Amino acid sequence: MSKGSFHRSGLEWFSSLPACLLLLAVVIFSTSSDIHNQMLRGGEQLWSGYYKLRMDPVQPTCDPNRDIDAAVAEEMAADAETDDPMAALLGAEEKDPADVRLAIERAVADCGEAHQNFENLSEQLTPGVKAYRAIELFIADLIAFGLESQRFILVILVMLCAVTATLTRHHIAMRAMETRLDYTVSHTLQTIANAMLLGSSAIFRQSSLGSDTAVSSEELLLHNFWIVGFACLTLASLYRLFRVPDDLQQGGSLNKAFLAVPLYTVMCLISGTYFALIGHASGIGIYLGKMMELSDMFLNVGLYVWVGMMLKQTRLATLVFNVFRPWRMPPEMLAVVAVLVAAVPTAYTGASGIFVIAAGAVIYSELRAAGARRHLALAATAMSGSLGVVLRPCLLVVVIAYLNREVTTDELFGWGIWVFVLTATMFAIVALSVNRQSEFNLAPSAEAFPAMTQALKPLIPYALVIAAVVLFYRLALDVSMDEFSAPRLLPVIMLAILVYEHVSLKNRSGKASGEINHQGLERSLRGATNDTTAEIGALLLLLGLSVSIGGVIERAHLMEAFPQSFDSAWSAMLLMVVILVILGMIMDAFGAVILVTATVATIAYSSGIHPIHFWMVTLVAFELGYLSPPVALNHLLTRQVVGEAEVLAAQQETGTFYQRHERIIMPLIAMGISLVLVAFVPLIFYA
């Protein structure tokens, strides 16, 4: 690797490198608990009673050689000296010398045992035990520090990445900034919104200090972190406002300019204005503070984004497509295969939007290379992250089970498999029947199978690397790969894959047989972290403001306008479907789950809707919401990864109404029919 490969830009030193270190720290802190558990078990196996050796034994102060006869005489004499004339009137009896002797003998025996235990423990404290104990206690302290610092890591990560997203113009909006008017309107409103966040956080800090409840030094430091972070974010947007790029067009429309305003800004302006009008200016700060209660969940989101960006740097997606290439599938069938295959990594990257960001560009380019029309490729890319959210070990399902004691992850994932089969079937039917423009002329199996087998061979080393990491965690740390361990295992797996590619492709250059040119470990990791930093800033800030919008809905008592229970589960389900789709259209998944748990879920339960059924409907409704205008978050993310030019080119294509809007309509038909079936068919059997 050349020396120049380690050259970093100022922004990389400022944001990407610190973000990488913070994410690595999260992985290390979470893995250290597994290491500590194994060290405790190992210590107990090596030295029986190791838990007693974790601290230096304290020598007892009692005398094991105490003269019992003298002690009895002393006790009786002391009792005689304190003889009270009133004791007899009150019925008190004199001490029996035999009882006194028995008590002293027991005390001396206990003292001797304590001294013996001290000597035994002192003998067991060999240099080996002390060295082992020092490492084990260091890891224990590291775990404690990691748990205490989770909230601070999250605040620093959110603010650092949000500033980066602002400086790089990477926030999620309805449309990209194309003209100077777009730019001016967008950054002016961003500056106002960021100043609003700064003011709300400062007011929240002052109200906390003025309350009767004492504010700990950690809480005060957390307040200060938020204030400093939002101050930097405000300055970043202000800097961007006055540094207009030269590549922007002149003129522009005010209506279109408002569509270029980031979604987090719109949410901030709405919630901030509402809270200010009701005299609760600290409202946004309070709801952002609620993120800290689930700091581990939001850090896992950051880790999943990082995993997705590292996946983007590998050859895995291309190699998987190579497996299906020999069949010469028509574009519609390849689109179905791409969406089905994408369900597994979607489940492992936590949410649909994260996978679209991570692999959307590869899926789109591969489908286009196979002859897929732009609208079909865009629809499949947007749908690629929608089917796997109900499969193990999706983080969103884990959060639902964590917040709702009525359901468990096993129950949700068990029924999620059937929901996945349904949604996958519906997408396949729609893609292969409506507007199909290709003939089913698959390659003969005698020709395709050998080529497919040959294409599987390059995937074998990747499978071995993944298996090696999983087995190491299972055998060395007693950690199985599941929904709870995935956030800390997946980054290690992806790092191991990057190391493997660095070693195996070290002497290759350029592109060969359709494989992605590998830039080396450092450049791949740096590129992944660069993408991660901006995406985390855009995603987590949007998520935090979604929680704030949820607070507006909660404080405005909008849900109280609806009946708190229905006599008919059918009527309740109809209302639930409408509400959940709307929430999916305007809120991020994690923020929406928190809001639904506090409001809609109780109405559903009291109306006779089974909790598992309700949350399956919720997941499908959310995905339909992410694909539905006017926001259509998954389509916005698709546009962000494939480029504005491709979306504009698709919009300029001619044809029937369906053909001109296929990228929007196809996912709506597939997920809409699936939602109706998931919502109402089970009611036939139990309502």
Residue pairs with C-beta under 8 A, 6 or more apart in sequence:
1 520
1 522
5 519
5 520
5 522
5 523
6 522
8 16
8 17
8 526
11 164
11 167
11 168
12 526
12 530
14 164
15 160
15 161
15 163
15 164
15 533
16 164
16 526
16 529
16 530
16 532
16 533
17 529
18 156
18 160
19 157
19 160
19 161
19 164
19 529
19 532
19 533
19 536
20 525
20 529
22 153
22 156
22 157
22 160
23 157
23 302
23 303
23 306
23 491
23 529
23 532
25 146
25 153
26 146
26 150
26 153
26 299
26 302
26 303
27 303
27 488
27 491
27 492
28 142
28 146
29 142
29 143
29 145
29 146
29 147
29 149
29 150
30 146
30 487
30 488
31 477
31 488
31 492
32 139
32 142
32 143
32 146
33 143
34 473
34 477
34 478
34 479
35 139
35 477
36 136
36 139
36 140
36 143
37 477
37 478
38 476
38 477
38 478
39 132
39 135
39 136
39 139
40 50
40 51
40 136
41 478
43 50
43 51
43 53
43 54
43 132
43 133
43 136
44 50
44 51
46 132
47 53
47 124
47 129
49 124
50 129
52 121
53 121
53 124
53 125
53 129
53 133
54 133
54 136
54 137
56 125
57 117
57 118
57 121
57 122
57 125
58 118
59 115
59 118
60 111
60 114
60 115
60 118
62 107
62 111
62 114
62 115
63 111
64 108
64 111
64 112
64 115
66 104
66 108
66 111
68 101
68 104
68 105
68 108
71 104
72 97
72 100
72 101
72 104
75 95
75 100
75 104
76 95
76 97
76 100
79 94
79 95
84 92
148 218
150 295
150 296
150 299
151 222
151 292
151 295
152 221
152 222
152 225
153 295
153 299
154 291
154 292
154 295
154 298
154 299
154 302
155 222
155 225
155 226
155 229
155 292
156 225
156 229
157 299
157 302
157 536
157 540
158 229
158 291
158 298
158 536
158 537
158 540
158 541
158 544
159 225
159 226
159 228
159 229
159 230
159 232
159 233
160 229
160 533
160 537
161 533
161 534
161 535
161 536
161 537
161 538
161 540
161 541
162 229
162 233
162 537
162 538
162 540
162 541
163 229
163 232
163 233
163 236
163 537
164 170
164 533
164 534
164 537
165 171
165 533
165 534
165 535
165 537
165 538
165 541
166 190
166 233
166 236
166 237
166 240
166 537
167 236
167 239
167 240
168 534
169 177
169 240
170 534
170 535
170 537
170 538
171 190
171 262
171 263
171 264
171 265
171 537
171 538
171 541
171 542
172 262
172 263
172 264
172 538
172 539
172 542
172 633
172 636
172 637
172 640
173 186
173 259
173 260
173 261
173 262
173 263
173 636
174 259
174 260
174 261
174 263
174 630
174 631
174 636
175 182
175 256
175 259
175 260
176 182
176 260
176 639
176 644
177 183
177 186
177 248
177 260
178 248
178 249
178 252
178 260
178 644
179 248
179 249
179 250
179 251
179 252
179 256
179 257
180 244
180 248
180 249
180 250
180 251
180 252
181 251
181 252
181 253
181 254
181 257
182 248
182 252
182 256
182 257
182 260
183 244
183 245
183 248
183 260
184 241
184 244
184 257
185 254
185 257
185 258
185 260
185 261
186 257
186 260
186 261
186 262
186 265
187 237
187 240
187 241
188 241
189 261
189 265
189 269
190 237
190 240
190 241
190 261
190 262
190 265
191 234
191 237
191 238
191 241
192 269
193 264
193 265
193 268
193 269
193 272
194 230
194 233
194 234
194 236
194 237
194 268
195 234
196 268
196 269
196 272
196 284
197 230
197 233
197 234
197 268
197 272
197 284
197 285
197 288
198 227
198 230
198 231
198 233
198 234
199 281
200 272
200 275
200 281
200 282
200 283
200 284
200 285
201 223
201 226
201 227
201 230
201 284
201 285
201 288
202 227
202 285
203 281
203 282
203 285
204 223
204 282
204 285
204 286
204 289
205 220
205 223
205 224
205 226
205 227
205 285
207 282
208 215
208 219
208 223
209 215
209 220
222 289
222 292
226 285
226 288
226 289
262 538
262 542
263 542
263 545
263 631
263 633
264 538
264 541
264 542
264 544
264 545
267 542
267 545
267 546
267 548
267 549
268 284
268 545
268 548
270 549
270 552
271 283
271 284
271 287
271 545
271 548
271 549
271 551
271 552
272 283
272 284
274 283
274 552
274 555
274 556
275 281
275 282
275 283
275 284
275 552
275 555
278 555
280 555
283 548
283 551
283 555
284 545
284 548
286 551
287 544
287 547
287 548
287 550
287 551
288 544
288 547
288 548
290 547
291 298
291 543
291 544
291 547
294 399
294 594
297 395
297 399
297 402
297 590
298 540
298 543
298 590
299 487
300 350
300 395
300 487
301 350
301 351
301 354
301 395
301 536
301 539
301 540
301 543
301 590
302 532
302 536
302 540
303 487
303 488
303 490
303 491
304 348
304 349
304 350
304 351
304 354
304 395
304 487
304 490
305 349
305 354
305 357
305 358
305 532
305 535
305 536
305 539
306 491
306 494
306 528
306 529
306 532
306 536
307 348
307 349
307 358
307 490
307 491
307 494
308 345
308 349
308 354
308 355
308 357
308 358
308 359
309 357
309 358
309 527
309 528
309 529
309 531
309 532
309 535
310 491
310 494
310 495
310 497
310 498
310 524
310 525
310 528
311 317
311 345
311 349
311 358
311 359
311 494
312 358
312 359
312 361
312 362
312 528
312 531
313 498
313 524
313 525
313 527
313 528
314 494
314 497
314 498
314 501
314 516
314 524
315 458
315 501
315 515
315 516
315 518
316 459
316 462
316 497
317 359
317 362
317 363
317 366
318 362
318 366
318 514
318 515
318 516
319 455
319 458
319 459
319 462
319 515
320 341
320 459
321 338
321 362
321 366
322 455
322 458
322 514
323 452
323 455
323 456
323 459
324 334
324 337
324 452
325 370
325 451
325 455
326 443
326 447
326 448
326 451
326 452
326 455
327 442
327 443
327 448
327 452
328 441
328 442
328 443
328 448
329 337
329 370
329 442
330 371
330 436
330 438
330 439
330 440
330 441
331 367
331 370
331 371
331 372
331 373
331 376
331 377
331 438
332 372
332 376
332 431
332 432
332 436
332 437
332 438
333 431
333 432
333 440
334 366
334 367
334 370
334 372
335 367
335 372
335 376
335 377
335 379
335 380
335 431
336 380
336 427
336 428
336 431
336 432
338 363
338 366
338 367
338 380
338 384
339 380
339 383
339 384
339 386
339 387
339 424
339 427
340 387
340 424
342 355
342 359
342 363
342 384
342 385
342 387
342 388
343 387
343 388
343 391
343 420
343 424
344 388
344 391
345 355
345 358
345 359
345 388
346 352
346 355
346 384
346 385
346 386
346 387
346 388
346 389
346 391
346 394
347 388
347 389
347 391
347 392
347 393
347 394
348 393
348 394
348 486
348 490
349 355
349 358
349 490
350 394
350 395
350 396
350 487
351 385
351 389
351 394
351 395
351 396
351 589
351 590
352 385
352 386
352 388
352 389
352 589
352 623
352 626
352 634
353 385
353 539
353 588
353 589
353 626
353 633
353 634
353 637
354 385
354 539
355 384
355 385
355 388
356 381
356 382
356 384
356 385
356 634
356 637
356 638
356 641
357 531
357 535
357 539
357 637
357 640
357 641
359 384
360 381
360 384
360 385
360 637
360 638
360 641
360 642
361 641
361 642
363 377
363 380
363 381
363 384
364 377
364 378
364 380
364 381
364 638
364 641
364 642
364 646
367 376
367 377
367 380
367 381
368 374
368 377
371 438
372 380
373 437
373 653
373 662
374 646
374 649
374 650
374 653
374 663
375 650
375 653
375 659
375 660
375 661
375 662
375 663
375 666
376 431
376 662
376 663
376 666
378 635
378 638
378 642
378 646
378 647
378 650
378 663
379 662
379 663
379 664
379 666
379 667
380 431
381 638
381 641
381 642
382 627
382 632
382 634
382 635
382 637
382 638
382 663
382 667
383 427
383 627
383 634
383 666
383 667
383 670
385 634
386 423
386 623
386 626
386 627
386 634
386 667
386 671
387 420
387 423
387 424
387 427
388 394
388 420
389 396
389 397
389 589
389 619
389 622
389 623
390 397
390 412
390 413
390 415
390 416
390 417
390 419
390 420
390 616
390 619
390 620
391 413
391 416
391 417
391 420
392 409
392 413
392 416
392 482
392 483
393 413
393 481
393 482
393 483
393 484
393 486
394 416
394 483
395 483
395 486
395 487
396 589
396 590
396 593
396 619
397 409
397 412
397 413
397 416
397 483
397 619
398 409
398 483
398 484
399 590
399 593
400 407
400 412
400 593
400 597
400 615
400 618
401 407
401 408
401 409
401 412
403 593
403 594
403 597
404 597
404 601
404 611
404 615
406 605
406 611
407 611
407 612
407 615
409 483
411 612
412 612
412 615
412 616
413 483
415 612
415 616
416 616
416 619
419 616
419 619
419 620
419 674
419 678
422 674
422 677
422 678
423 620
423 670
423 671
423 674
426 670
426 671
426 673
426 674
426 677
427 667
427 670
427 671
429 670
430 666
430 669
430 670
431 666
431 670
434 658
434 666
434 669
435 658
435 659
435 662
435 666
442 448
461 500
461 504
462 497
462 500
465 493
465 496
465 497
465 500
466 493
466 496
466 497
468 496
469 489
469 492
469 493
469 496
470 481
470 489
470 493
473 479
473 480
473 481
473 485
473 489
473 492
474 480
474 481
479 485
479 489
481 489
495 525
498 521
498 524
498 525
499 521
501 518
501 521
501 524
502 518
502 520
502 521
502 524
505 518
506 520
508 517
508 518
509 517
510 517
511 517
518 524
519 527
539 588
542 588
543 588
543 590
543 591
544 591
546 587
546 588
546 590
546 591
546 592
547 591
547 594
547 595
549 586
549 587
549 591
550 587
550 591
550 592
550 594
550 595
550 598
553 559
553 595
553 599
554 595
554 598
554 599
559 599
559 600
559 603
562 575
562 603
563 603
564 602
564 603
564 606
565 572
565 603
565 606
565 607
566 572
566 575
566 603
566 607
566 608
567 607
568 607
568 687
569 607
569 608
569 609
569 683
569 687
570 680
570 683
570 687
571 607
572 603
572 604
572 607
572 608
572 609
573 604
573 609
573 617
573 679
573 680
573 683
576 600
576 603
576 604
576 609
576 614
576 617
576 621
576 679
577 617
577 621
577 675
577 676
577 679
579 600
580 596
580 600
580 617
580 618
580 621
580 622
580 625
581 621
581 624
581 625
581 628
581 675
582 625
583 592
583 595
583 596
583 621
583 622
583 625
584 592
584 621
584 622
584 623
584 624
584 625
584 626
584 628
585 625
585 626
585 628
585 630
585 631
585 632
586 625
586 631
587 595
588 633
589 622
589 626
592 622
593 618
596 618
601 611
601 614
604 611
604 614
605 611
605 614
608 687
609 683
610 682
610 686
613 682
613 683
616 678
617 675
617 678
617 679
620 671
620 674
620 675
620 678
620 679
621 675
621 679
623 671
624 668
624 671
624 672
624 675
626 632
626 633
626 634
627 634
627 635
627 664
627 667
627 668
627 671
628 668
629 664
632 664
635 663
635 664
638 647
639 647
650 663
651 660
653 659
653 660
654 660
658 665
